[in-house]
Amino acid sequence: NAGVTQTPKFQVLKTGQSMTLQCAQDMNHNSMYWYRQDPGMGLRLIYYSASEGTTDKGEVPNGYNVSRLNKREFSLRLESAAPSQTSVYFCASTLTGGGYTFGSGTRLTVV
Amino acid sequence: GQSLEQPSEVTAVEGAIVQINCTYQTSGFYGLSWYQQHDGGAPTFLSYNGLDGLEETGRFSSFLSRSDSYGYLLLQELQMKDSASYFCAVRPTGFQKLVFGTGTRLLVSP
């Protein structure tokens, strides 16, 4: 099983550019999440989808949009990238809210 | 809201026992989880306490006391590979999301 797959693994954007981070899980999990991790800040929730067809804001949603395309896929879009969005982005999923499975992360730099 | 505090760094030697504390302020939650993250890697699930008390998984144990708003992760027989960051996390009542603590960096020396 692949678990949670994120693409791309690395990305450099110029300020104002847009991009979509892709996430797919093959564990038939109901809930999916996008977190960002900055040095010394721990993991902060951007958006989540408790089940297919629903999305909710987390702690730091500004500047992001999400789409729960189907049960497997949950994408994160940056419409106009800013240097403050330089971070490591993790996608995660869970079946019932117990242990979360994380993807390997996307390292994004906005210059 | 939810707030989970952890020490920023803990150091120990190989073979020792170390305890990483997590104190929290939250209106209600389903349980306390612990995750391990090596540098450059993704967080991985270690343990979950839904009820008060001790849960043991090999060299790792986790404890929760709701009355004291406190939990900890206990690592025994430390190995160099245990050097990593450790995060506690809670799922607030009524929500399907995890809120993470600030993280503790564990450094294990020979």
Backbone of each chain as ProteinMPNN parsed JSONL, in Angstrom:
{"seq_chain_A": "NAGVTQTPKFQVLKTGQSMTLQCAQDMNHNSMYWYRQDPGMGLRLIYYSASEGTTDKGEVPNGYNVSRLNKREFSLRLESAAPSQTSVYFCASTLTGGGYTFGSGTRLTVV", "coords_chain_A": {"N_chain_A": [[0.836, -1.203, 0.0], [0.464, 2.252, -0.794], [-0.244, 4.282, 0.949], [-0.392, 7.558, 1.965], [-0.011, 9.797, -0.572], [1.813, 12.491, -1.747], [2.176, 15.152, -4.049], [3.825, 17.936, -5.634], [7.137, 16.94, -4.385], [8.992, 18.9, -3.916], [9.004, 22.432, -4.499], [9.464, 25.541, -6.065], [8.271, 28.764, -6.108], [7.437, 31.884, -7.633], [6.578, 34.999, -6.156], [3.134, 35.633, -6.242], [2.523, 33.713, -8.129], [0.522, 30.793, -8.894], [-0.412, 27.577, -7.591], [-1.167, 24.061, -7.252], [-1.278, 21.694, -4.721], [-1.147, 18.248, -4.594], [-2.868, 15.46, -3.165], [-3.311, 12.091, -2.342], [-4.924, 9.211, -1.028], [-4.886, 5.705, -0.331], [-6.227, 4.142, 1.469], [-8.855, 4.006, 2.031], [-9.787, 5.939, 3.744], [-11.893, 8.202, 5.611], [-11.538, 10.885, 6.381], [-9.585, 13.748, 5.594], [-6.687, 15.902, 5.57], [-4.925, 19.05, 5.544], [-1.885, 20.261, 6.618], [0.465, 22.755, 7.682], [3.936, 23.202, 8.328], [6.151, 25.05, 10.108], [9.41, 26.174, 11.132], [9.809, 25.755, 14.58], [7.121, 26.147, 15.019], [5.484, 23.991, 15.076], [2.81, 21.848, 13.932], [0.3, 23.167, 11.984], [-3.12, 23.41, 11.298], [-4.565, 23.765, 8.137], [-6.795, 23.352, 6.314], [-9.499, 21.003, 6.417], [-11.189, 17.923, 5.601], [-13.807, 16.305, 6.683], [-15.369, 14.308, 5.666], [-16.199, 12.888, 2.455], [-17.215, 15.401, 0.249], [-17.415, 17.442, 2.083], [-15.806, 20.319, 3.486], [-13.728, 22.127, 5.766], [-12.522, 25.027, 7.502], [-9.315, 25.347, 9.031], [-6.881, 26.304, 11.443], [-5.268, 28.185, 10.079], [-6.331, 29.284, 7.44], [-6.231, 31.353, 5.564], [-5.454, 32.53, 2.312], [-5.455, 30.129, 1.05], [-7.129, 27.478, -0.746], [-9.25, 24.584, -0.938], [-10.034, 21.351, -2.343], [-12.103, 18.601, -2.163], [-11.883, 16.103, -4.077], [-12.757, 13.511, -4.485], [-13.296, 10.489, -2.594], [-10.681, 9.638, -2.28], [-8.932, 11.755, -2.926], [-7.539, 14.947, -2.113], [-7.008, 18.208, -2.58], [-4.833, 21.08, -2.351], [-4.833, 24.497, -2.9], [-2.916, 27.296, -3.804], [-3.627, 30.446, -4.584], [-2.38, 32.909, -5.106], [0.708, 33.059, -4.518], [2.637, 33.863, -1.6], [5.582, 35.063, 0.113], [5.274, 34.423, 2.829], [4.046, 32.007, 2.781], [5.929, 30.128, 2.416], [6.952, 27.017, 3.404], [6.679, 23.727, 4.898], [4.453, 21.417, 3.704], [2.028, 19.161, 4.776], [-0.029, 16.456, 4.015], [-2.646, 14.528, 5.421], [-4.464, 11.63, 6.6], [-7.291, 9.889, 8.04], [-9.191, 7.149, 9.32], [-11.162, 6.904, 11.389], [-10.578, 8.9, 13.151], [-8.66, 8.159, 14.894], [-5.376, 7.121, 14.864], [-3.468, 9.174, 12.701], [-2.378, 9.108, 9.31], [0.371, 10.329, 7.642], [1.461, 12.048, 4.665], [4.577, 12.319, 2.801], [5.303, 14.939, 2.565], [5.484, 18.3, 1.169], [7.864, 20.498, 0.161], [7.842, 23.814, 0.013], [8.946, 26.768, -1.448], [8.648, 30.207, -1.609], [9.606, 32.85, -3.537]], "CA_chain_A": [[0.0, 0.0, 0.0], [1.243, 3.482, -0.846], [-0.598, 5.139, 2.076], [-0.737, 8.914, 1.547], [0.955, 10.247, -1.574], [1.764, 13.932, -2.026], [3.004, 15.673, -5.137], [5.214, 17.5, -5.77], [7.911, 16.882, -3.146], [9.659, 20.198, -3.796], [8.512, 23.422, -5.443], [9.843, 26.938, -5.873], [7.345, 29.653, -6.798], [7.631, 33.322, -7.508], [5.449, 35.695, -5.536], [2.016, 35.885, -7.144], [2.188, 32.526, -8.913], [-0.429, 29.876, -8.266], [-0.117, 26.161, -7.745], [-2.01, 23.111, -6.521], [-0.625, 20.539, -4.119], [-2.031, 17.101, -4.723], [-2.78, 14.436, -2.125], [-4.187, 10.943, -2.56], [-4.729, 8.098, -0.085], [-5.468, 4.464, -0.83], [-6.597, 3.364, 2.656], [-10.299, 4.147, 2.187], [-10.041, 6.807, 4.893], [-12.963, 9.166, 5.414], [-11.141, 12.262, 6.653], [-8.297, 14.163, 5.062], [-6.23, 17.138, 6.202], [-3.72, 19.74, 5.122], [-1.16, 20.985, 7.66], [1.746, 23.352, 7.34], [4.882, 23.146, 9.438], [7.221, 26.04, 10.064], [10.355, 25.964, 12.242], [9.391, 26.232, 15.896], [5.681, 26.422, 15.084], [4.7, 22.772, 15.095], [1.909, 21.584, 12.809], [-0.906, 23.985, 12.05], [-4.128, 22.919, 10.364], [-5.004, 24.753, 7.156], [-8.163, 22.945, 5.981], [-9.728, 19.585, 6.503], [-12.411, 17.379, 5.025], [-14.196, 15.211, 7.575], [-15.902, 13.243, 4.813], [-16.323, 13.301, 1.056], [-18.252, 16.396, 0.038], [-17.366, 18.513, 3.077], [-14.51, 20.897, 3.83], [-13.81, 23.107, 6.841], [-11.306, 25.772, 7.77], [-8.548, 25.058, 10.227], [-6.339, 27.465, 12.161], [-4.601, 29.159, 9.213], [-6.842, 29.044, 6.096], [-6.14, 32.494, 4.649], [-4.539, 32.379, 1.189], [-5.555, 28.763, 0.541], [-8.415, 26.846, -1.022], [-9.134, 23.137, -1.038], [-11.071, 20.602, -3.05], [-12.152, 17.152, -1.921], [-12.287, 15.684, -5.417], [-13.461, 12.242, -4.268], [-12.882, 9.983, -1.288], [-9.244, 9.42, -2.266], [-8.075, 12.894, -3.254], [-7.798, 16.222, -1.426], [-5.979, 19.109, -3.101], [-4.668, 22.391, -1.708], [-4.454, 25.464, -3.924], [-2.457, 28.632, -3.477], [-4.032, 31.245, -5.738], [-1.38, 33.947, -5.338], [1.676, 32.709, -3.481], [3.354, 34.919, -0.884], [6.729, 34.513, 0.855], [4.825, 33.885, 4.121], [3.569, 30.656, 2.562], [7.082, 29.228, 2.404], [6.708, 26.097, 4.502], [6.531, 22.326, 4.53], [3.032, 21.088, 3.734], [1.733, 17.745, 4.952], [-1.38, 15.934, 3.901], [-2.856, 13.404, 6.318], [-5.809, 11.05, 6.538], [-7.638, 8.966, 9.1], [-10.465, 6.471, 9.104], [-12.144, 7.186, 12.429], [-10.088, 9.918, 14.058], [-7.581, 7.635, 15.708], [-4.072, 7.48, 14.317], [-3.418, 9.804, 11.396], [-1.276, 8.744, 8.426], [0.839, 11.521, 6.941], [2.284, 11.951, 3.477], [5.989, 12.643, 3.01], [5.463, 16.386, 2.618], [5.89, 19.136, 0.034], [8.677, 21.629, 0.619], [7.516, 24.92, -0.868], [9.635, 28.033, -1.235], [8.11, 31.305, -2.411], [10.632, 33.894, -3.586]], "C_chain_A": [[0.861, 1.239, 0.0], [0.946, 4.365, 0.357], [-1.092, 6.484, 1.574], [0.369, 9.423, 0.631], [0.751, 11.719, -1.876], [2.658, 14.248, -3.215], [2.779, 17.165, -5.269], [5.903, 17.404, -4.416], [8.617, 18.205, -2.879], [9.079, 21.143, -4.844], [9.046, 24.798, -5.07], [8.903, 27.788, -6.722], [7.821, 31.093, -6.673], [6.387, 33.924, -6.871], [4.376, 35.993, -6.58], [1.635, 34.695, -8.011], [1.192, 31.657, -8.148], [0.056, 28.448, -8.46], [-1.087, 25.332, -6.905], [-1.152, 21.967, -6.02], [-1.63, 19.39, -4.128], [-1.796, 16.107, -3.586], [-3.768, 13.333, -2.446], [-3.864, 9.865, -1.531], [-5.472, 6.877, -0.606], [-5.913, 3.558, 0.308], [-8.096, 3.428, 2.941], [-10.664, 4.97, 3.436], [-11.119, 7.832, 4.58], [-12.465, 10.603, 5.457], [-9.744, 12.55, 6.137], [-7.998, 15.572, 5.511], [-5.039, 17.727, 5.459], [-3.163, 20.533, 6.298], [0.044, 21.681, 7.037], [2.651, 23.326, 8.566], [6.007, 24.133, 9.187], [8.15, 25.815, 11.25], [9.833, 26.575, 13.541], [7.908, 26.455, 16.058], [4.854, 25.159, 15.168], [3.841, 22.649, 13.848], [0.634, 22.398, 12.987], [-1.861, 23.579, 10.93], [-4.591, 24.035, 9.445], [-6.482, 24.53, 6.829], [-8.277, 21.456, 6.233], [-11.064, 19.22, 5.881], [-12.789, 16.157, 5.845], [-14.761, 14.028, 6.789], [-16.027, 13.788, 3.394], [-17.477, 14.289, 0.923], [-18.263, 17.518, 1.04], [-15.941, 19.015, 3.244], [-14.726, 21.958, 4.911], [-12.471, 23.787, 7.033], [-10.651, 25.288, 9.047], [-8.081, 26.352, 10.872], [-5.832, 28.564, 11.23], [-5.058, 29.024, 7.76], [-6.586, 30.163, 5.078], [-5.072, 32.272, 3.582], [-4.589, 31.007, 0.544], [-7.001, 28.411, 0.187], [-8.196, 25.351, -1.16], [-10.28, 22.574, -1.853], [-10.978, 19.144, -2.647], [-12.75, 16.561, -3.195], [-13.111, 14.41, -5.372], [-12.956, 11.706, -2.938], [-11.365, 9.874, -1.175], [-8.414, 10.702, -2.279], [-8.531, 14.196, -2.596], [-6.683, 17.174, -1.831], [-6.002, 20.447, -2.376], [-4.156, 23.365, -2.756], [-4.027, 26.782, -3.292], [-2.73, 29.494, -4.694], [-2.985, 32.297, -6.1], [-0.337, 33.824, -4.23], [2.381, 33.935, -2.907], [4.527, 34.298, -0.134], [6.338, 33.9, 2.202], [4.294, 32.468, 3.992], [4.714, 29.664, 2.317], [6.992, 28.333, 3.627], [6.834, 24.664, 3.987], [5.061, 21.966, 4.733], [2.852, 19.577, 3.821], [0.253, 17.497, 4.753], [-1.491, 14.739, 4.84], [-4.263, 12.869, 6.144], [-6.012, 10.134, 7.725], [-8.988, 8.343, 8.8], [-11.517, 6.944, 10.103], [-11.699, 8.259, 13.396], [-9.052, 9.407, 15.035], [-6.257, 8.065, 15.141], [-4.178, 8.071, 12.922], [-2.21, 9.26, 10.629], [-0.91, 9.963, 7.602], [1.565, 11.151, 5.651], [3.685, 12.428, 3.781], [6.278, 14.138, 2.949], [5.845, 17.018, 1.296], [6.631, 20.329, 0.593], [8.541, 22.752, -0.389], [8.293, 26.161, -0.465], [9.036, 29.068, -2.172], [9.114, 32.456, -2.359], [10.08, 35.196, -4.169]], "O_chain_A": [[1.872, 1.297, 0.7], [1.814, 5.139, 0.759], [-2.084, 6.559, 0.849], [1.537, 9.473, 1.017], [-0.352, 12.145, -2.22], [3.745, 13.69, -3.367], [1.665, 17.636, -5.044], [5.306, 17.753, -3.398], [8.812, 18.581, -1.723], [8.708, 20.718, -5.938], [9.073, 25.168, -3.896], [8.761, 27.551, -7.921], [8.516, 31.458, -5.725], [5.28, 33.411, -7.036], [4.661, 36.528, -7.651], [0.539, 34.665, -8.571], [1.043, 31.77, -6.932], [0.829, 28.154, -9.372], [-1.732, 25.832, -5.984], [-0.402, 21.35, -6.776], [-2.786, 19.536, -3.73], [-0.673, 15.938, -3.111], [-4.922, 13.598, -2.781], [-2.702, 9.629, -1.2], [-6.528, 6.984, -1.228], [-5.972, 2.34, 0.142], [-8.551, 2.953, 3.981], [-11.685, 4.74, 4.084], [-11.254, 8.28, 3.441], [-12.906, 11.443, 4.672], [-8.842, 11.717, 6.227], [-8.906, 16.351, 5.801], [-4.254, 17.012, 4.835], [-3.853, 21.358, 6.897], [0.569, 21.255, 6.008], [2.181, 23.417, 9.7], [6.717, 24.054, 8.184], [7.708, 25.308, 12.281], [9.466, 27.749, 13.592], [7.463, 26.904, 17.114], [3.634, 25.236, 15.317], [4.121, 23.278, 12.827], [-0.026, 22.319, 14.023], [-1.463, 23.425, 9.775], [-4.964, 25.116, 9.903], [-7.313, 25.412, 7.043], [-7.277, 20.737, 6.259], [-11.936, 20.062, 5.664], [-12.171, 15.1, 5.72], [-14.636, 12.879, 7.213], [-15.967, 14.997, 3.17], [-18.576, 14.046, 1.42], [-19.032, 18.467, 0.888], [-14.986, 18.244, 3.156], [-15.773, 22.603, 4.962], [-11.419, 23.208, 6.765], [-11.312, 24.88, 10.002], [-8.784, 27.363, 10.853], [-5.95, 29.747, 11.55], [-4.24, 28.677, 6.909], [-6.709, 29.947, 3.873], [-3.944, 31.883, 3.884], [-3.852, 30.741, -0.405], [-7.953, 28.963, 0.739], [-7.09, 24.902, -1.462], [-11.325, 23.198, -2.034], [-9.924, 18.52, -2.766], [-13.969, 16.526, -3.365], [-14.059, 14.252, -6.141], [-12.249, 12.416, -2.223], [-10.82, 10.006, -0.079], [-7.321, 10.741, -1.713], [-9.721, 14.504, -2.529], [-5.528, 16.963, -1.46], [-7.032, 20.886, -1.864], [-3.159, 23.095, -3.425], [-4.674, 27.306, -2.384], [-2.117, 29.288, -5.742], [-2.736, 32.543, -7.28], [-0.479, 34.404, -3.153], [2.678, 34.899, -3.612], [4.472, 33.121, 0.221], [6.99, 32.967, 2.67], [4.11, 31.79, 5.002], [4.47, 28.49, 2.042], [6.959, 28.82, 4.757], [7.065, 24.428, 2.801], [4.5, 22.186, 5.806], [3.44, 18.818, 3.051], [-0.597, 18.232, 5.255], [-0.515, 14.013, 5.029], [-5.143, 13.548, 5.615], [-5.056, 9.662, 8.34], [-9.823, 8.934, 8.114], [-12.62, 7.335, 9.721], [-12.389, 8.509, 14.384], [-8.611, 10.147, 15.914], [-6.027, 9.259, 14.951], [-4.885, 7.541, 12.065], [-1.16, 8.987, 11.211], [-1.762, 10.561, 6.946], [2.193, 10.098, 5.55], [3.962, 12.89, 4.888], [7.393, 14.56, 3.255], [6.438, 16.383, 0.424], [6.092, 21.084, 1.402], [9.053, 22.665, -1.506], [8.301, 26.557, 0.701], [8.928, 28.841, -3.377], [9.433, 32.971, -1.287], [10.81, 36.18, -4.283]]}, "seq_chain_B": "GQSLEQPSEVTAVEGAIVQINCTYQTSGFYGLSWYQQHDGGAPTFLSYNGLDGLEETGRFSSFLSRSDSYGYLLLQELQMKDSASYFCAVRPTGFQKLVFGTGTRLLVSP", "coords_chain_B": {"N_chain_B": [[-10.97, 27.253, 22.812], [-7.981, 25.39, 21.988], [-4.947, 24.539, 23.621], [-1.762, 23.279, 23.733], [1.048, 22.523, 25.547], [4.507, 21.84, 25.438], [7.814, 20.855, 26.523], [10.565, 22.473, 24.906], [12.944, 21.188, 24.252], [14.643, 18.146, 25.036], [17.247, 16.304, 26.51], [19.123, 13.263, 26.582], [20.867, 10.177, 27.435], [21.976, 7.261, 25.663], [20.23, 4.268, 26.41], [18.982, 5.256, 28.634], [16.009, 6.469, 30.412], [13.382, 8.569, 29.408], [11.062, 11.218, 29.898], [8.496, 12.912, 28.289], [6.598, 15.684, 28.613], [3.201, 16.877, 28.359], [1.108, 19.463, 28.661], [-2.173, 20.737, 28.817], [-4.768, 22.985, 27.73], [-8.002, 22.797, 27.207], [-11.378, 22.677, 26.131], [-12.61, 20.274, 25.888], [-12.039, 16.942, 24.796], [-11.453, 14.03, 22.733], [-9.312, 12.262, 23.05], [-5.771, 11.775, 23.753], [-3.025, 11.962, 21.64], [0.185, 10.798, 20.409], [2.953, 11.659, 18.363], [5.794, 10.927, 16.337], [8.534, 12.528, 14.796], [11.129, 12.46, 12.594], [13.978, 14.413, 11.558], [13.381, 16.077, 8.565], [11.498, 14.259, 7.851], [8.173, 12.749, 7.843], [5.474, 13.127, 10.227], [4.814, 10.357, 12.381], [2.468, 8.097, 13.722], [2.379, 7.251, 17.166], [1.076, 6.571, 19.667], [-2.062, 6.358, 21.511], [-4.241, 7.72, 23.897], [-7.306, 7.201, 25.027], [-8.646, 7.004, 27.363], [-8.076, 7.807, 30.856], [-4.908, 6.962, 32.271], [-2.309, 4.504, 31.766], [-0.813, 3.565, 28.699], [0.861, 1.048, 27.0], [3.345, 0.412, 24.582], [5.586, -1.522, 23.512], [8.788, -0.188, 23.844], [7.81, 2.259, 24.342], [5.593, 4.25, 26.288], [2.494, 5.786, 27.127], [0.725, 8.287, 28.92], [-2.232, 9.556, 30.448], [-3.962, 12.047, 32.245], [-6.877, 13.355, 32.811], [-8.012, 14.871, 34.837], [-5.883, 16.321, 35.781], [-5.152, 17.711, 33.564], [-3.071, 16.814, 31.838], [-0.493, 14.97, 30.265], [1.867, 12.421, 29.304], [4.688, 11.142, 27.466], [6.602, 8.298, 27.661], [9.779, 7.118, 27.162], [11.703, 4.303, 27.021], [14.874, 2.573, 27.508], [16.548, 4.059, 25.735], [17.515, 4.703, 22.364], [19.83, 5.679, 19.78], [18.414, 6.173, 17.479], [16.057, 7.173, 18.399], [16.266, 9.856, 18.567], [14.588, 12.65, 17.71], [11.701, 14.697, 16.891], [8.89, 15.077, 19.025], [5.416, 15.064, 19.223], [2.492, 15.971, 20.977], [-1.066, 15.6, 20.66], [-4.508, 16.543, 20.342], [-7.959, 15.633, 19.738], [-10.476, 17.777, 19.464], [-13.617, 17.82, 21.156], [-16.457, 17.133, 19.231], [-15.344, 17.784, 16.838], [-13.692, 16.789, 13.832], [-10.777, 16.741, 13.721], [-7.242, 17.148, 14.315], [-5.416, 18.824, 16.821], [-2.244, 20.07, 17.327], [0.49, 19.93, 19.683], [3.286, 22.022, 20.677], [5.628, 20.678, 20.249], [8.489, 18.63, 21.052], [11.917, 18.428, 20.979], [13.957, 15.701, 21.018], [17.122, 14.766, 21.988], [19.396, 12.244, 21.76], [22.3, 11.066, 23.139], [25.476, 9.325, 22.815]], "CA_chain_B": [[-9.882, 26.82, 21.968], [-7.097, 24.373, 22.529], [-3.552, 24.923, 23.756], [-0.977, 22.175, 24.268], [2.406, 22.969, 25.78], [5.529, 20.823, 25.64], [9.16, 21.439, 26.601], [11.087, 22.603, 23.551], [14.027, 20.244, 24.011], [15.035, 17.243, 26.11], [18.446, 15.532, 26.161], [19.319, 12.047, 27.375], [21.901, 9.302, 26.897], [21.542, 5.927, 25.254], [19.909, 3.336, 27.477], [18.258, 5.928, 29.714], [14.558, 6.655, 30.306], [13.054, 9.991, 29.335], [9.628, 11.524, 29.918], [8.149, 14.157, 27.598], [5.313, 16.11, 29.16], [2.266, 17.66, 27.551], [0.028, 20.051, 29.464], [-3.11, 21.291, 27.848], [-5.965, 23.721, 28.109], [-8.99, 22.56, 26.17], [-12.711, 22.538, 26.7], [-13.012, 18.878, 25.83], [-11.398, 16.236, 23.695], [-11.697, 12.593, 22.726], [-8.156, 11.525, 23.519], [-4.455, 12.387, 23.544], [-2.171, 11.162, 20.759], [1.597, 11.161, 20.292], [3.559, 11.441, 17.057], [7.239, 11.077, 16.236], [8.961, 13.059, 13.508], [12.563, 12.63, 12.381], [14.326, 15.561, 10.719], [13.146, 15.891, 7.145], [10.499, 13.223, 7.627], [6.773, 13.001, 8.159], [5.052, 12.611, 11.532], [4.264, 9.012, 12.414], [1.65, 7.855, 14.91], [2.997, 6.397, 18.177], [0.17, 6.022, 20.664], [-3.31, 7.088, 21.746], [-4.905, 7.509, 25.187], [-8.682, 7.668, 25.055], [-9.028, 7.031, 28.77], [-6.992, 8.067, 31.796], [-4.089, 5.815, 32.605], [-1.084, 4.213, 31.022], [-0.845, 2.678, 27.546], [2.238, 0.623, 26.721], [3.606, -0.166, 23.275], [7.019, -1.79, 23.437], [9.62, 0.689, 24.679], [7.106, 3.528, 24.545], [4.359, 4.268, 27.066], [1.883, 7.114, 27.185], [-0.136, 8.434, 30.089], [-3.17, 10.68, 30.42], [-4.758, 12.363, 33.415], [-7.773, 14.458, 32.45], [-8.238, 15.729, 36.004], [-4.704, 17.188, 35.919], [-4.896, 18.315, 32.241], [-1.654, 16.475, 31.709], [-0.138, 13.671, 29.734], [3.292, 12.299, 28.999], [5.227, 10.024, 26.687], [7.763, 7.737, 28.336], [10.604, 6.311, 26.268], [12.66, 3.504, 27.796], [15.995, 1.964, 26.783], [16.729, 4.972, 24.619], [18.446, 4.391, 21.301], [20.181, 6.86, 18.987], [17.371, 6.408, 16.483], [14.941, 7.866, 19.034], [16.462, 11.301, 18.4], [13.513, 13.101, 16.823], [10.733, 15.566, 17.559], [7.707, 14.358, 19.491], [4.278, 15.973, 19.329], [1.209, 15.511, 21.487], [-2.17, 16.152, 19.867], [-5.842, 16.195, 20.803], [-9.095, 15.852, 18.84], [-11.492, 18.451, 20.275], [-14.962, 17.256, 21.125], [-17.342, 17.664, 18.2], [-14.597, 18.099, 15.624], [-12.925, 15.706, 13.23], [-9.479, 17.303, 13.38], [-6.233, 17.08, 15.366], [-4.665, 20.029, 17.164], [-0.943, 19.596, 17.786], [1.299, 20.694, 20.603], [4.401, 22.78, 20.127], [6.69, 19.743, 19.878], [9.693, 18.489, 21.877], [13.044, 17.823, 20.267], [14.72, 14.791, 21.879], [18.483, 14.484, 21.519], [19.978, 11.115, 22.46], [23.744, 11.034, 22.919], [26.085, 8.011, 23.162]], "C_chain_B": [[-9.043, 25.786, 22.666], [-5.668, 24.895, 22.562], [-2.817, 23.764, 24.395], [0.479, 22.617, 24.357], [3.336, 21.797, 26.062], [6.867, 21.517, 25.856], [9.756, 21.458, 25.207], [12.16, 21.553, 23.246], [14.312, 19.413, 25.258], [16.26, 16.481, 25.631], [18.576, 14.347, 27.102], [20.41, 11.215, 26.723], [21.297, 7.968, 26.526], [21.292, 5.04, 26.465], [19.087, 3.943, 28.607], [16.75, 5.9, 29.454], [14.287, 8.151, 30.267], [11.533, 10.157, 29.278], [9.405, 12.872, 29.247], [6.735, 14.536, 28.013], [4.497, 16.932, 28.177], [1.171, 18.164, 28.484], [-0.897, 20.799, 28.523], [-4.211, 22.083, 28.52], [-6.949, 23.537, 26.964], [-10.334, 22.306, 26.827], [-13.199, 21.093, 26.681], [-12.386, 18.202, 24.645], [-11.641, 14.741, 23.84], [-10.534, 11.811, 23.295], [-6.87, 12.251, 23.179], [-3.599, 11.43, 22.716], [-0.743, 11.659, 20.81], [2.125, 10.761, 18.921], [5.05, 11.684, 17.146], [7.58, 11.617, 14.851], [10.473, 13.201, 13.479], [12.797, 13.804, 11.443], [14.132, 15.231, 9.244], [12.081, 14.863, 6.815], [9.09, 13.666, 7.97], [6.46, 12.528, 9.572], [4.501, 11.197, 11.403], [3.586, 8.777, 13.754], [2.356, 6.893, 15.86], [1.969, 5.75, 19.098], [-1.039, 6.929, 20.84], [-3.847, 6.698, 23.116], [-6.317, 8.078, 25.092], [-9.187, 7.818, 26.475], [-7.823, 7.379, 29.622], [-6.197, 6.786, 32.032], [-2.941, 5.642, 31.639], [-1.361, 3.248, 29.875], [0.592, 2.319, 27.188], [2.335, -0.025, 25.347], [5.108, -0.353, 23.14], [7.804, -0.898, 24.381], [8.919, 2.002, 25.015], [5.855, 3.312, 25.387], [3.815, 5.675, 27.041], [0.854, 7.128, 28.292], [-1.013, 9.658, 29.928], [-3.866, 10.811, 31.765], [-5.614, 13.578, 33.068], [-7.983, 15.416, 33.614], [-7.077, 16.711, 36.205], [-4.375, 17.924, 34.628], [-3.454, 18.067, 31.809], [-1.496, 15.09, 31.099], [1.356, 13.604, 29.522], [3.565, 11.085, 28.14], [6.494, 9.576, 27.387], [8.51, 6.828, 27.355], [11.673, 5.604, 27.097], [13.757, 2.945, 26.88], [16.311, 2.771, 25.514], [17.805, 4.494, 23.644], [18.712, 5.661, 20.49], [19.076, 7.196, 17.994], [16.128, 7.092, 17.065], [15.102, 9.381, 18.976], [15.506, 11.79, 17.322], [12.702, 14.146, 17.57], [9.492, 14.757, 17.888], [6.592, 15.372, 19.752], [3.113, 15.28, 20.024], [0.112, 16.203, 20.678], [-3.485, 15.71, 20.463], [-6.857, 16.419, 19.68], [-10.208, 16.476, 19.667], [-12.868, 17.822, 20.096], [-15.803, 17.937, 20.056], [-16.644, 17.988, 16.893], [-13.842, 16.874, 15.136], [-11.589, 16.273, 12.766], [-8.548, 17.149, 14.569], [-5.59, 18.447, 15.56], [-3.376, 19.571, 17.831], [-0.321, 20.526, 18.813], [2.491, 21.312, 19.897], [5.589, 21.898, 19.744], [7.883, 19.788, 20.809], [10.769, 17.799, 21.062], [13.843, 17.001, 21.263], [16.076, 14.506, 21.236], [19.058, 13.378, 22.382], [21.466, 11.058, 22.115], [24.322, 9.688, 23.365], [26.483, 7.949, 24.63]], "O_chain_B": [[-9.343, 25.358, 23.781], [-5.229, 25.6, 21.653], [-3.193, 23.307, 25.474], [1.07, 23.035, 23.362], [3.002, 20.886, 26.82], [7.044, 22.654, 25.419], [9.488, 20.563, 24.405], [12.269, 21.085, 22.113], [14.233, 19.906, 26.384], [16.314, 16.056, 24.478], [18.189, 14.417, 28.268], [20.833, 11.5, 25.603], [20.232, 7.593, 27.019], [22.056, 5.064, 27.43], [18.553, 3.216, 29.445], [16.281, 5.388, 28.437], [14.899, 8.914, 31.014], [10.823, 9.342, 28.689], [10.05, 13.859, 29.598], [5.79, 13.782, 27.783], [5.035, 17.591, 27.287], [0.4, 17.375, 29.031], [-0.455, 21.416, 27.554], [-4.539, 21.887, 29.69], [-6.744, 24.068, 25.873], [-10.411, 21.784, 27.939], [-14.128, 20.749, 27.411], [-12.217, 18.819, 23.593], [-11.985, 14.251, 24.916], [-10.741, 10.796, 23.96], [-6.87, 13.217, 22.416], [-3.464, 10.251, 23.043], [-0.483, 12.796, 21.204], [1.805, 9.698, 18.389], [5.518, 12.523, 17.917], [6.984, 11.21, 13.853], [11.041, 13.974, 14.251], [11.935, 14.15, 10.636], [14.652, 14.234, 8.742], [11.788, 14.618, 5.645], [8.855, 14.816, 8.34], [7.118, 11.614, 10.07], [3.808, 10.876, 10.437], [4.079, 9.211, 14.795], [2.869, 5.856, 15.439], [1.98, 4.534, 19.293], [-1.059, 8.079, 20.401], [-3.906, 5.519, 23.463], [-6.501, 9.295, 25.079], [-10.046, 8.652, 26.758], [-6.682, 7.264, 29.174], [-6.739, 5.681, 31.998], [-2.647, 6.51, 30.817], [-2.052, 2.244, 30.048], [1.444, 3.201, 27.084], [1.532, -0.885, 24.988], [5.817, 0.554, 22.704], [7.523, -0.852, 25.579], [9.379, 2.762, 25.868], [5.146, 2.319, 25.222], [4.57, 6.643, 26.947], [0.197, 6.125, 28.57], [-0.602, 10.665, 29.35], [-4.304, 9.822, 32.353], [-5.117, 14.704, 33.039], [-8.116, 16.624, 33.415], [-7.271, 17.803, 36.739], [-3.412, 18.69, 34.592], [-2.722, 18.995, 31.461], [-2.264, 14.171, 31.382], [2.038, 14.628, 29.558], [2.783, 10.135, 28.094], [7.367, 10.395, 27.674], [7.938, 5.893, 26.795], [12.455, 6.251, 27.794], [13.594, 2.857, 25.663], [16.335, 2.246, 24.401], [18.844, 3.962, 24.036], [17.917, 6.601, 20.513], [18.83, 8.367, 17.703], [15.253, 7.535, 16.321], [14.167, 10.113, 19.302], [15.606, 11.39, 16.162], [12.976, 14.446, 18.732], [9.091, 13.871, 17.134], [6.796, 16.392, 20.409], [2.781, 14.139, 19.702], [0.337, 17.259, 20.087], [-3.576, 14.62, 21.029], [-6.664, 17.257, 18.8], [-10.825, 15.794, 20.485], [-13.221, 17.356, 19.013], [-15.857, 19.165, 19.982], [-17.288, 18.423, 15.938], [-13.412, 16.033, 15.925], [-11.295, 16.289, 11.571], [-9.005, 17.034, 15.707], [-5.263, 19.138, 14.595], [-3.401, 18.784, 18.777], [-0.564, 21.733, 18.82], [2.68, 21.149, 18.692], [6.462, 22.332, 18.993], [8.253, 20.854, 21.301], [10.555, 16.714, 20.521], [14.352, 17.539, 22.247], [16.157, 14.063, 20.091], [19.197, 13.54, 23.594], [21.84, 11.007, 20.943], [23.729, 8.997, 24.193], [27.003, 6.932, 25.087]]}, "name": "protein", "num_of_chains": 2, "seq": "NAGVTQTPKFQVLKTGQSMTLQCAQDMNHNSMYWYRQDPGMGLRLIYYSASEGTTDKGEVPNGYNVSRLNKREFSLRLESAAPSQTSVYFCASTLTGGGYTFGSGTRLTVVGQSLEQPSEVTAVEGAIVQINCTYQTSGFYGLSWYQQHDGGAPTFLSYNGLDGLEETGRFSSFLSRSDSYGYLLLQELQMKDSASYFCAVRPTGFQKLVFGTGTRLLVSP"}
